[in-house]
Amino acid sequence: MKMAQRMRRPAGWNDEQIAGIHAADTDIVLIRRPVPVECAEIVARGRVGEVRFHTTARGAKNKIDRGLDHLELKAPRGPRARLADDILGLICGMLAGFDWPRVEVRFDLADVPACPKFHSDNVLVRLVTTYVGPGTEYIETWRPDVVHRAAPGSLVFLKGHRHATHRDAILHRSPAIAHGSRRLSVAIDRADWLTAAGEDRG
């Protein structure tokens, strides 16, 4: 990985704040930031579906482009390029910030909620951000009746069951999506090495 790529970070990224996810009393870190690119127009014309891939920083740009093409998020060029650039920054930030060899990336363009029940994932740490539509919802288990919703654009870091200090104190879910609306979100976590080993090394 080139040094410039290793140091790359997207708008709003804060290494010190994100490192707080490892604290024993923390299951979520939320970094508020404005939506980095206005892409509602291309999402409205895109194809509902999901894309998953494993990548290192070196192969990320091409895989991002292929994933966006698969969802038919193709034009206009300006918003598409800025969206791809922000996702690349997120990938590089996760790889470098958590010192992971590769990540699993998921693009989800949805018109219904993907995971409507509150839950915790079987991962180390997952980053979720929403570019279009409502953000991730979460509850604190000691106050289950109070539902919080991250603003679109925010970076939501969620500790999972595989993390040594996970307490199951925060549960999250996909938000409801209004009829006729869409949501574009991206999730990134550590790729399982045994699964990833059989894939191409891009």
N, C-alpha and C positions, 0 to 999 in steps of 0.2 A: 504494500500500500504506500503510495507516495505521501510524503510528509504533509503537503498541502491538503490532500484529501483527508488524512488522519485528523488534521486540525479543524476541518470544516464543521460549522455548526449553523443551524437555521435561525431565523429570527426568533427572539425570545428565549433561546436556550441558555440555561444557567447551570454549569457543571456542579458548583457547590450546593446549590439548592437541590438538584436532582440526586446527588449523593446521599441526601437525607433519607431516601427511601430505604436505606440499609439499617436505619436506626431501629432498635428493638420495639419501640412504641409507635412505629409509623407503618401503615399499610397503604398509604396513598400520598403522592405528592402532586399538587395541581399548580401548574404555571399558567397564569392567564396571559394571553397575548391576543391581539386582533387577528382576524382571519387573514393569513398572509397573501392570499390571492382571491380575487373575485371570479369564481368559476361556475356560478349557478347556471349560466347560459349553456355551457358545454355539458354540464351534468344533466340538464333538462333534455338534451338531444342524445345522451349516451344510452348504453344498453345496461339494463339492470343485471347484476351478476356479481360474482366474486372471483378474485385472482389471488393466488398464493405462490410465492417463490422463496427459495433460499438464496442468499447472496453474501458476498464479501463487498467491500467498498469498490474494488476494482471492476467487478461485473455489474454493479448496481444500476448505472445509468441506462445501459441497454435493456435490462430487465424491467426497469420502471417504464421505459418507452413501450416495450411490448405489452406490459400490463395495461397501460392506459389505452393503447390501440385496441386491445381485446374488449375493453369496456366502451369503445368507440368515443373516447374523449379526445377528439382529434383537432378541433378548431374552435375559436380562432387561435392563431399561433401564440400570441402573447400570453394569455392566461394558461394555456397548456404548458408552455415552457416554464413559467413561474411555478406552476403546480409541481412539475417534475423536479425542479430545482429544490423546492422546499422539502419534498420527500427524500431526495438524495441527502440533504443536510440532516434530516432525522435519522436516516440509516447510518451515516457516518458518525453522528453523535452517539448513537446507541453502541456501535462497534467500539469506538474509542473510549467512551465514558464508562462502559461496563467491562471493557477489555474482553470482548467476546470474539471468537474466530469468525463467526458468521451469524446472520440473523434470518428469521423467517418474517416475511412481510405479507400482509393481507390487505388488499384493496376491496372495499365493499360498497357497491352502489346499489342501494336498496330503496324499495317503496313500501316495505313492511319491516317491523323490527326483527333483527336477526336472533337476538337472545332476550326475549321479553321478561324472563324471570331473573331476579337478583341471584348472583352467584359469585364465586371466586374461581379463577382459572388455575389449571395445573401447570404453571410456568414459574420461572424465577421472578422476572419483572416484565410487565407488558406496558408498552406505550400505546395510547389510543388518542387520536386527534380527529376532529370532524371539520371538514372543509365546507360542506353545504348541509343545511338541515340542523336539527337539534343535537346537542352534545350528549355525551355519556351521562347516565344517571347513576347515582350511588347513594347508599345509606350507611350509617354507622350502626352496628348491630345492637348497641345499647339504646338507640333511638330509632327503631325501625319504621316509625310512622313519619319521619321527617325525610323527604326525598330531596336530594340535592341534584342539580343539573349543571354540568360544566358548560361554559359558554363555547360556541363554535370558535375554532382556532386554538383553544387552550390545549396544553400538553398535559395529559392525564397519565401518570405513572402509577401502576397498580402492582403491588406485591402479590405473588401467587403462592400456591401450596408448596412449591419446590424451594422456596426461599427459607433459609434456616430460622429467620425471626418472624415468619408469617404468623399472624394471630387470628386471622379470619375476622378481623374487626370491621372491615369494609367489604360490602358486597355491591356489585355493579350490574347494570343491564343496559341493553339498547333502548333508546327512548321510543315512544310512540311516534309514528309519522303520519301527519295529516293526509287525508285522502287526496290523491292527485299530486302529492309532494314527493320529494326524493331526499335521500341522505347519502353523502359520500364521506366515508371514514377510512382511516388507515390505522392498522395495528402492527406493531413491531415487537418481537421478543426473540430470545436466543433460539437459534435453530438447534434441534436435537442432533448431536453429532453423528449418532448411529444412523439416523434417517438421512441426514445430509451427505454422509460419506459416499452413498451410491449415486449422487447427483453430479451434474457437471460442475466444474470448479469456477464458473464465471463469476 
